[in-house]
Amino acid sequence: MPVPGGAVLAEAWKRIVATLLDGILLYIVVGIPISIIASALFSGSSSATSFTTFNVASIIIGVITALIYFAYFALMIANTGTTVGGMVMKLKVKDQNGADVTMEQAMKRSSWLLLGIFPILGGCATFVLVIWGLVSLFTDPLRQVPWDKFGETIVIDAS
């Protein structure tokens, strides 16, 4: 579908693959090292305090991970118009008029990732948003997922 500036909207499957690639990259670069560090830091706790230590460790890990994911997506989109997964799939994030995305738009668009800061409820809210996003990707005329709408962005095919 043509959009402002003569660009073509990215196909849904390309967006899904780009997101999966970013997820794999972030898991390797962030998830594995944080898990190893957390395991080393909190492995020596006694059984009497392990439940509390586990909860504190989980919260700290969740906050750090959410902040890193947010920073990755916001900074990559603001500075390059895409992420590593988007580069591989040749996608660009633009504002709804076809112009480059501002830092504010990139931060708004990525803000849903901060839900990971909140134990349990954040995960539930993220799950709901991802399902809503998948439905929107295939039903919205501009293929805007909820975070695209919030950031007032579209994703185009850059090939």
Backbone as a ProteinNet text record, in pm:
[ID]
protein_1_A
[PRIMARY]
MPVPGGAVLAEAWKRIVATLLDGILLYIVVGIPISIIASALFSGSSSATSFTTFNVASIIIGVITALIYFAYFALMIANTGTTVGGMVMKLKVKDQNGADVTMEQAMKRSSWLLLGIFPILGGCATFVLVIWGLVSLFTDPLRQVPWDKFGETIVIDAS
[TERTIARY]
84.8	0	89.2	67.7	147.1	112.9	213	197.5	261.5	250.8	310.7	457	493.4	630.6	653	547.8	559.3	616.4	636	690.2	582.3	626.6	534.8	543.2	428.8	426	497.7	565.1	633.5	529.8	561.1	472.4	478.7	367.5	356.7	464.3	486.7	583.4	724.2	758.5	890.6	906.7	801.1	806	820.1	749.4	756.9	898.1	955.1	1091.2	1191	1177.8	1269.9	1261.6	1141.8	1123.5	1185.9	1167.9	1229.1	1382	1437.3	1582.6	1634.3	1562.8	1601.3	1592.6	1489.6	1473.8	1587.7	1627.6	1739.4	1868.1	1891.4	2011.5	2016	1905.4	1901.6	1915.3	1860.5	1875.2	2022.3	2090.5	2232.4	2317.5	2294.6	2379	2342.9	2216.3	2171.3	2124.9	2035.2	1972.1	2068.1	2151.9	2246.2	2345.5	2412.8	2506.4	2440.5	2322.1	2254.3	2219.6	2175.7	2143.9	2267.8	2379.1	2503.7	2548.8	2545.3	2585.9	2493.5	2363.3	2267.2	2285.6	2309.2	2331	2453.8	2559.9	2682.9	2662.7	2590	2570.3	2478.1	2375.5	2274	2277.4	2378.4	2383.5	2425.3	2492.2	2541.9	2444.7	2320.3	2225.3	2181.1	2149.8	2105.4	1961.5	1920.3	1785	1679.6	1712.6	1615.8	1583.9	1680.4	1656.7	1648.1	1657	1662.8	1536.2	1421.2	1296.8	1299.5	1336.3	1343.6	1453.1	1568	1678.2	1637.4	1567.9	1522.7	1429.6	1336.6	1243	1314.5	1407.6	1482	1565.4	1632.4	1714.5	1628.4	1512.4	1423	1378	1347.2	1303.6	1418.1	1536.2	1652.5	1682	1679.4	1704	1596.9	1472	1362.5	1378	1415.4	1432.6	1548.4	1662.1	1779.6	1749.7	1689.2	1658.3	1560.2	1455.2	1356.8	1421.4	1507.9	1575	1667.6	1739.5	1829	1748.2	1640.9	1557.4	1499.3	1446.6	1391.3	1498.3	1616.7	1724.5	1765	1776.7	1814.4	1716.5	1587.6	1489.2	1477.4	1470.7	1454.8	1575.4	1695.7	1816.1	1839.3	1820.7	1839.2	1739.5	1614	1512	1532.5	1565.8	1587.6	1710.3	1816.6	1942.5	1957	1896.5	1912.6	1779.9	1669	1538.5	1498.9	1582.7	1553.4	1637.6	1618.7	1698.2	1782.1	1861.4	1941	1848.7	1742.1	1645	1582.4	1552.9	1498.5	1597.2	1725.8	1829.3	1834.4	1830.4	1834.9	1713.6	1597.4	1473.9	1444.6	1533.4	1521.4	1392.1	1376.4	1260.6	1307.1	1219.5	1247.2	1122.4	1144.9	1035.4	1032.3	915.6	896.6	779.6	769.1	649.2	535.4	414.8	298.3	296.4	382.1	391.9	507.7	579.4	690.4	824.8	828.7	954.4	1027.5	1154.1	1231.9	1169.3	1186.6	1131	1216.8	1152.6	1224.3	1257.1	1345.4	1377.9	1252.4	1169.9	1046.2	955.9	939.5	856.2	915.9	1047.6	1113.5	1096.2	1105.3	1087.3	943	848.3	707.3	677.6	730.7	707.7	766.6	877.4	946.7	903	822.6	789	717.2	648.5	578.3	675.6	800.2	901	932.5	900.1	923.5	825	723.6	631	704.3	818.6	898.7	951.5	943.8	987.1	894.6	769.5	670.3	654.8	692.3	681.6	537.3	520.6	396	298.2	251.2	154.6	213.3	341.3	407	413.5	441.6	445.3	308.5	207	69.2	29.6	60.9	28.9	105.6	231.5	312.4	251.5	209.8	146.3	22.9	-62.2	-183.7	-147.6	-46.7	-5.1	49.8	125	180.4	68.3	-28.5	-142.7	-220.3	-246.6	-315.2	-232.9	-101.5	-14.1	-20.9	-20.7	-29.8	-162.1	-270.1	-400.7	-399.5	-348.2	-343	-257.6	-149.2	-57	-128.5	-227.6	-299.7	-435.1	-481.5	-613.6	-611.4	-510.2	-502.8	-464.4	-530.3	-499.1	-353.3	-293.4	-153	-58.8	-112.5	-35.7	30.6	-38.6	14.4	-22.9	77.3	56.6	35.7	-6.1	-34.3	81.5	205.7	318.4	345.2	308.2	316.2	215.6	95.5	-7.5	34.3	87.9	128.9	244.3	337.3	450.6	422.8	301.6	260.6	360.1	386.1	481.7	420.1	489	457.4	589.5	579.8	700.3	689.7	796.4	796.5	902.4	884	982.9	1090.1	1214.6	1323.9	1407.4	1361.2	1442.5	1424
-118.1	0	124.2	216.4	339.7	429.7	498	590.5	723.1	825.9	954.7	941	1017.1	1013.2	903.6	832.5	727.8	596.8	585.7	461.9	353.5	231.3	117.3	61	32.7	-25.7	-160.4	-187.1	-315.5	-426.3	-539.3	-654	-706.5	-761.3	-809.8	-913.1	-1008.3	-1115	-1058.4	-953	-892.2	-828.5	-765.9	-703.5	-809.6	-919.8	-1027.5	-1086.7	-1113.2	-1168.9	-1070.4	-941.6	-840.6	-837.4	-847.1	-847.5	-972.7	-1086.4	-1210.4	-1201.3	-1144.6	-1127.2	-1035.7	-926.4	-837	-909.1	-989.9	-1065.7	-1163.4	-1232.6	-1327.7	-1252.9	-1142.9	-1062.2	-1013.6	-957.9	-905.4	-1017.2	-1133.7	-1245.9	-1285.6	-1291.4	-1330.1	-1222.5	-1097.4	-987.4	-944.3	-952.2	-902.6	-1015.7	-1098.2	-1200	-1300.3	-1357.2	-1458.5	-1399.2	-1287.1	-1230.2	-1189.8	-1131	-1091.4	-1215.6	-1321.3	-1444.9	-1503.9	-1502.1	-1555	-1471.1	-1340.2	-1250.2	-1267	-1269.2	-1283.9	-1417	-1521.3	-1652.8	-1652.3	-1587.9	-1580.4	-1496.4	-1387.1	-1296.8	-1354.5	-1425.9	-1470	-1618.9	-1690.6	-1835.2	-1872.7	-1784.9	-1817.8	-1790.1	-1759.9	-1728.1	-1854.5	-1838.6	-1953.6	-1989	-2109.7	-2152.9	-2072.4	-2018.8	-1941.1	-1808.4	-1754	-1624.1	-1634.2	-1753.4	-1766.5	-1717.2	-1734.1	-1687.5	-1535.5	-1465	-1318.8	-1273.6	-1337.6	-1301.9	-1322.5	-1432.7	-1459.8	-1348.9	-1306.2	-1201.9	-1070.7	-1032.9	-909.2	-919.5	-1032.3	-1053	-1046.3	-1108.2	-1107.9	-966.7	-889.2	-751.1	-669	-683.5	-609.4	-647.8	-777.6	-825.6	-772.4	-774.8	-724.4	-577	-498	-353.5	-327.4	-391	-370.7	-413.3	-529.3	-580.8	-489.1	-445	-356.7	-225.3	-169.9	-44.3	-61.2	-172.4	-197.5	-217.3	-294.3	-315.6	-183	-104.2	27.2	113.1	120.4	203.1	155.1	24	-31.2	14.3	-11.2	21.9	172.9	249.7	394.6	457.5	422.2	483.3	438.3	310.7	262.5	328.2	334.9	391.9	542	611.9	756.6	790	710.5	742.9	683.6	566.7	503.3	479.9	495.7	470.6	324.5	239.9	97.3	29.7	-100.2	-180.6	-278.2	-359.7	-459.1	-553.1	-599.5	-684.1	-611.7	-483.6	-402.3	-383.4	-371.7	-360.2	-486.8	-602.3	-730.5	-743.5	-702.7	-716.8	-594.9	-494.9	-372.8	-295	-263.9	-187.4	-54.3	44.8	175.1	220.2	282.5	344	491.3	538.2	677.9	734.7	867.2	923.7	908.1	940.6	914.3	997.4	1100.6	1182.2	1139.8	1034.2	984.6	1045.5	1132.2	1195	1105.3	1137.2	1062.1	1075	973.9	969.3	1054.8	1127.4	1206.4	1117.6	1166.9	1092.1	1074.3	1177.4	1167.8	1057.7	1051.4	947.2	808.9	798.1	669.3	624.4	718.2	683.5	644.5	718.9	684.4	547.1	522.7	396.5	279.1	301.3	194.2	183.6	276.4	282.7	158.9	86	-34.4	-138.1	-131.5	-226	-204	-86.1	-56.9	-129.9	-192.3	-272.2	-385	-427.5	-532.8	-498.1	-371.6	-327	-382	-403.7	-445.5	-597.1	-661.7	-807.7	-854.7	-960.2	-1030.8	-944.9	-833.7	-750.5	-695.1	-658.4	-608.6	-715	-837.8	-948.3	-975	-967.2	-987.8	-877.1	-753	-639.8	-650.1	-691.3	-709.3	-816.3	-926.9	-1034.9	-983.2	-908.2	-852.7	-758.5	-672.6	-579.1	-651.4	-757.3	-832.7	-899.3	-957.3	-1017.7	-910	-798.3	-685.2	-638.9	-632.9	-591.6	-686.3	-816.2	-913.6	-900.3	-882.5	-864.6	-736.3	-627.7	-498.1	-505.1	-579.3	-591.5	-644.2	-728.5	-788.1	-722.2	-632.9	-573.7	-422.2	-354.7	-208.3	-167.4	-65	-24.1	21.8	79.2	122	22.3	-95.5	-199.5	-145.9	-54.5	2.6	-84.6	-122.5	-193.1	-86.7	-124.2	-20.9	75.6	25	115.8	206.7	166.1	257.1	370.3	334.6	437.3	536.7	485.1	572.4	663.8	611.2	690.9	767.5	749.5	812.9	780.3	649.2	602	496.7	473.4	363.5	292.6	170.8	98	73.4	113.9	102.2	3.3	-43.5	-129.3	-36.6	-57.2	30.5	-31	-141.9	-205.6	-140.9
0	0	0	-93.2	-95.8	23.8	72.8	185	146.6	232	197.6	154.4	54.2	4.1	-98.3	-137.1	-237.7	-186.8	-57.5	0	3.4	27.2	36.2	177.8	236.3	370.5	372.3	481	498.5	512.8	454.3	467.4	610.5	655.8	793.9	825	736.2	763.1	780.4	705.4	719.3	857.4	905.1	1037.8	1146.1	1130.3	1229.1	1231.6	1114.2	1107.7	1167.6	1136.8	1192.1	1344.4	1398.6	1544.3	1605.5	1541.4	1591	1587.7	1481.9	1473.2	1584.7	1610	1719.9	1853.8	1870.7	1995.1	2016.8	1911.6	1921.6	1953.9	1883.3	1907.9	2052.6	2099.8	2236.7	2340.1	2311.4	2403.8	2415.8	2301.8	2303	2370.9	2335.5	2384.3	2526.6	2562.1	2692.7	2784.2	2736.5	2820.8	2880.3	2796.8	2846.1	2945.6	2912.5	3010.9	3142.5	3137.3	3261.2	3343.2	3277.7	3350.4	3416.8	3346.3	3402.9	3521.8	3506.7	3615.6	3736	3711.5	3820.7	3891.3	3815.1	3873.8	3964	3918.3	3997.6	4123.9	4111.2	4225.1	4331.4	4288.7	4383.3	4413	4367.2	4388.4	4530.2	4600.7	4733.9	4846.1	4815.3	4922.1	4995.2	5122.6	5201.6	5167.3	5199.5	5164.7	5239.5	5356.5	5434	5365.8	5292	5228.2	5076.9	5021.4	4876	4807.4	4868.9	4806.5	4792.9	4899.2	4895.7	4800.2	4805.3	4716.6	4571.7	4544.5	4408.1	4360.5	4443.9	4404.9	4376.5	4464	4444.6	4316.7	4299	4179.5	4053.5	4057.4	3941.3	3906.6	4007.8	3984.6	3925.7	3982.2	3931.6	3786.8	3759.3	3623.1	3527.2	3570.1	3487.1	3455	3553.8	3533.5	3437.4	3462.3	3376.2	3232.7	3218.5	3084.5	3011.9	3079.2	3016.9	2973.7	3056.8	3022.7	2902.6	2897.4	2783.6	2655.3	2660.6	2542.1	2494.4	2587	2552.9	2485.8	2546.2	2492	2352.9	2335.2	2204.2	2096.5	2118.1	2015.3	1994.7	2101.9	2088.9	2020.1	2063.2	2005	1860.7	1833.9	1696.7	1601	1640.8	1552.1	1535.8	1643	1633.7	1549.3	1561.7	1494.1	1354.1	1329.5	1198.1	1126.3	1197.5	1137.1	1137.6	1198.4	1201.9	1309	1323.7	1416.4	1333.5	1398.9	1326.1	1247.8	1311.5	1241.3	1123.4	1141.7	1033.2	919.3	954.3	850	765	832.6	760.6	668.6	717.9	640.5	552.5	556	475.5	507.1	636	682.7	740.9	736.2	798	872.2	987.4	1062.6	1023.6	985.1	946.4	1024.7	1027.1	1088.7	987.9	1028.5	943.7	815.7	809.6	688.5	599.4	639.4	559.8	596.1	697.2	739.6	838.6	864.4	963	1101.4	1181.4	1316.9	1410.1	1498.5	1598.8	1719	1804.8	1927.3	2012.2	2020.1	2098.7	2044.6	1913.2	1853.8	1878.3	1865.1	1887.1	2031.8	2124.8	2266.9	2295.1	2239.5	2258.6	2198.9	2079.3	2010.2	2088	2157.4	2230.3	2376.4	2423.3	2566.7	2618.9	2533.8	2579.8	2635.2	2592.7	2642.5	2790.4	2841.5	2982.9	3073.9	3017.3	3097.8	3169.2	3113.9	3174.3	3311.8	3348.1	3481	3589.6	3554.5	3652.3	3653.3	3762.8	3769.2	3748.1	3680.4	3651.2	3570.1	3624	3552	3423.1	3427	3307.1	3199.2	3240.3	3145	3085.6	3168.4	3120	3022.4	3057	2969.7	2838.1	2844.6	2723.6	2634.6	2693.6	2618.1	2544.3	2613.9	2553.1	2438.2	2459.3	2354.3	2231.4	2252.8	2139.9	2059.3	2127.3	2056.7	1980.7	2046.7	1982.8	1861.4	1877.7	1768.4	1650.2	1676.7	1567.3	1492.2	1565.8	1501.1	1418	1474.9	1404.7	1279.6	1286.6	1173.8	1050.1	1071.2	959.5	931	1018.5	998.6	980.6	1030.4	1021.7	879	823.3	685.9	667.6	771.5	763.5	831.1	866.8	936.8	1063.4	1130.2	1254.2	1373.2	1448.5	1574.6	1681.6	1803.6	1905.3	1929.1	1930.4	1956.4	1837.3	1715.4	1600.2	1617	1657.2	1676.1	1784.2	1895.5	2005.2	1963.2	1886.1	1839.1	1711.1	1656.5	1531	1419.1	1403.2	1305.4	1214.5	1103.3	1012.4	982.2	930.7	890.8	741.3	669.6	525.1	477.2	356.1	290.5	233.1	273.8	230.3	118.8	59.8	-44.7	-179.4
[MASK]
+++++++++++++++++++++++++++++++++++++++++++++++++++++++++++++++++++++++++++++++++++++++++++++++++++++++++++++++++++++++++++++++++++++++++++++++++++++++++++++++

